[in-house]
């Protein structure tokens, strides 16, 4: 069964900031990040439970080309995946945990 994907404001904002930064590095790279982000969300759509739990109930999936992880929770009763954050893998995990507790 397919899940609906819901992006929280923080995740959407992080995506735009990362896209802007990569676009500044090389024309078209921001769009490539966006494409990979949305391609990865499609994987979540089919079986989100297969990804590793980082801070219960939150799970994560790594992007392949870019150093980011998508942090999400599965809302089974409503058959949806709630994307809480797009997080650079070198950023502090404690800061991520604090963000997720909000």
C-alpha atoms as a printed R data frame, in Angstrom:
    type eleno elety resid chain resno      x      y       z
1   ATOM     1    CA   UNK     A     1  0.000  0.000   0.000
2   ATOM     2    CA   UNK     A     2  1.322  3.445  -0.887
3   ATOM     3    CA   UNK     A     3  1.785  6.086   1.774
4   ATOM     4    CA   UNK     A     4  1.116  9.794   1.385
5   ATOM     5    CA   UNK     A     5  4.190 11.978   1.876
6   ATOM     6    CA   UNK     A     6  3.897 15.089   4.045
7   ATOM     7    CA   UNK     A     7  6.770 17.602   4.204
8   ATOM     8    CA   UNK     A     8  7.046 19.641   7.366
9   ATOM     9    CA   UNK     A     9  8.041 23.288   6.973
10  ATOM    10    CA   UNK     A    10 11.540 22.660   8.373
11  ATOM    11    CA   UNK     A    11 12.276 19.950   5.797
12  ATOM    12    CA   UNK     A    12 11.053 22.087   2.936
13  ATOM    13    CA   UNK     A    13 13.088 25.072   4.132
14  ATOM    14    CA   UNK     A    14 16.242 22.954   4.492
15  ATOM    15    CA   UNK     A    15 15.792 21.630   0.976
16  ATOM    16    CA   UNK     A    16 15.529 25.146  -0.476
17  ATOM    17    CA   UNK     A    17 18.599 26.313   1.474
18  ATOM    18    CA   UNK     A    18 20.650 23.324   0.324
19  ATOM    19    CA   UNK     A    19 19.487 23.747  -3.275
20  ATOM    20    CA   UNK     A    20 20.468 27.416  -3.179
21  ATOM    21    CA   UNK     A    21 23.919 26.588  -1.800
22  ATOM    22    CA   UNK     A    22 24.586 23.861  -4.392
23  ATOM    23    CA   UNK     A    23 23.309 26.056  -7.205
24  ATOM    24    CA   UNK     A    24 25.877 28.645  -6.101
25  ATOM    25    CA   UNK     A    25 28.594 26.019  -6.413
26  ATOM    26    CA   UNK     A    26 27.647 24.862  -9.896
27  ATOM    27    CA   UNK     A    27 24.742 25.774 -12.150
28  ATOM    28    CA   UNK     A    28 22.155 22.968 -12.181
29  ATOM    29    CA   UNK     A    29 23.474 21.212  -9.071
30  ATOM    30    CA   UNK     A    30 20.648 22.546  -6.899
31  ATOM    31    CA   UNK     A    31 18.131 20.997  -9.276
32  ATOM    32    CA   UNK     A    32 20.008 17.705  -9.145
33  ATOM    33    CA   UNK     A    33 19.759 17.734  -5.345
34  ATOM    34    CA   UNK     A    34 16.032 18.405  -5.577
35  ATOM    35    CA   UNK     A    35 15.572 15.549  -8.051
36  ATOM    36    CA   UNK     A    36 17.446 13.127  -5.809
37  ATOM    37    CA   UNK     A    37 15.438 14.270  -2.774
38  ATOM    38    CA   UNK     A    38 12.120 13.608  -4.515
39  ATOM    39    CA   UNK     A    39 13.346 10.333  -6.021
40  ATOM    40    CA   UNK     A    40 14.249  9.200  -2.505
41  ATOM    41    CA   UNK     A    41 10.793 10.167  -1.253
42  ATOM    42    CA   UNK     A    42  9.337  7.791  -3.838
43  ATOM    43    CA   UNK     A    43 11.220  4.951  -2.110
44  ATOM    44    CA   UNK     A    44  9.562  5.913   1.178
45  ATOM    45    CA   UNK     A    45  6.178  5.750  -0.474
46  ATOM    46    CA   UNK     A    46  6.252  1.961  -0.862
47  ATOM    47    CA   UNK     A    47  7.886  0.649   2.319
48  ATOM    48    CA   UNK     A    48  9.022  3.290   4.831
49  ATOM    49    CA   UNK     A    49  9.403  0.729   7.627
50  ATOM    50    CA   UNK     A    50 12.519 -0.735   6.002
51  ATOM    51    CA   UNK     A    51 14.670  2.257   6.933
52  ATOM    52    CA   UNK     A    52 16.721  2.559  10.120
53  ATOM    53    CA   UNK     A    53 15.287  4.119  13.296
54  ATOM    54    CA   UNK     A    54 17.461  6.995  14.547
55  ATOM    55    CA   UNK     A    55 15.388  8.555  17.319
56  ATOM    56    CA   UNK     A    56 12.163  6.643  17.900
57  ATOM    57    CA   UNK     A    57  9.767  7.051  16.171
58  ATOM    58    CA   UNK     A    58 11.961  8.786  13.563
59  ATOM    59    CA   UNK     A    59 13.758  6.922  10.805
60  ATOM    60    CA   UNK     A    60 16.263  8.056   8.227
61  ATOM    61    CA   UNK     A    61 17.202  7.414   4.634
62  ATOM    62    CA   UNK     A    62 20.449  8.650   3.110
63  ATOM    63    CA   UNK     A    63 20.644 10.414  -0.215
64  ATOM    64    CA   UNK     A    64 23.066  8.640  -2.545
65  ATOM    65    CA   UNK     A    65 24.944 11.513  -4.135
66  ATOM    66    CA   UNK     A    66 24.597 14.306  -1.611
67  ATOM    67    CA   UNK     A    67 25.640 14.226   2.075
68  ATOM    68    CA   UNK     A    68 22.113 14.495   3.478
69  ATOM    69    CA   UNK     A    69 19.624 12.291   5.217
70  ATOM    70    CA   UNK     A    70 15.870 12.556   5.186
71  ATOM    71    CA   UNK     A    71 14.453 12.113   8.685
72  ATOM    72    CA   UNK     A    72 10.851 10.986   8.844
73  ATOM    73    CA   UNK     A    73  8.173  9.293  10.925
74  ATOM    74    CA   UNK     A    74  5.574  6.818   9.768
75  ATOM    75    CA   UNK     A    75  1.980  7.572  10.693
76  ATOM    76    CA   UNK     A    76  0.399  4.154  10.154
77  ATOM    77    CA   UNK     A    77 -3.205  5.032  11.102
78  ATOM    78    CA   UNK     A    78 -3.262  7.708   8.393
79  ATOM    79    CA   UNK     A    79 -0.991  5.823   5.959
80  ATOM    80    CA   UNK     A    80  1.432  8.704   5.634
81  ATOM    81    CA   UNK     A    81  5.115  9.470   5.966
82  ATOM    82    CA   UNK     A    82  5.881 12.759   7.705
83  ATOM    83    CA   UNK     A    83  9.234 14.180   6.628
84  ATOM    84    CA   UNK     A    84 10.553 16.154   9.584
85  ATOM    85    CA   UNK     A    85 13.981 17.219   8.309
86  ATOM    86    CA   UNK     A    86 16.563 17.186   5.587
87  ATOM    87    CA   UNK     A    87 19.778 17.031   7.599
88  ATOM    88    CA   UNK     A    88 23.415 17.280   6.507
89  ATOM    89    CA   UNK     A    89 25.197 14.146   7.728
90  ATOM    90    CA   UNK     A    90 28.032 16.136   9.333
91  ATOM    91    CA   UNK     A    91 25.703 18.282  11.423
92  ATOM    92    CA   UNK     A    92 25.364 17.588  15.114
93  ATOM    93    CA   UNK     A    93 22.995 14.704  15.901
94  ATOM    94    CA   UNK     A    94 22.072 16.264  19.245
95  ATOM    95    CA   UNK     A    95 20.762 19.339  17.430
96  ATOM    96    CA   UNK     A    96 18.698 17.056  15.210
97  ATOM    97    CA   UNK     A    97 17.269 15.272  18.238
98  ATOM    98    CA   UNK     A    98 16.267 18.612  19.781
99  ATOM    99    CA   UNK     A    99 14.607 19.681  16.537
100 ATOM   100    CA   UNK     A   100 12.644 16.439  16.383
101 ATOM   101    CA   UNK     A   101 11.368 16.836  19.949
102 ATOM   102    CA   UNK     A   102  9.674 20.143  19.057
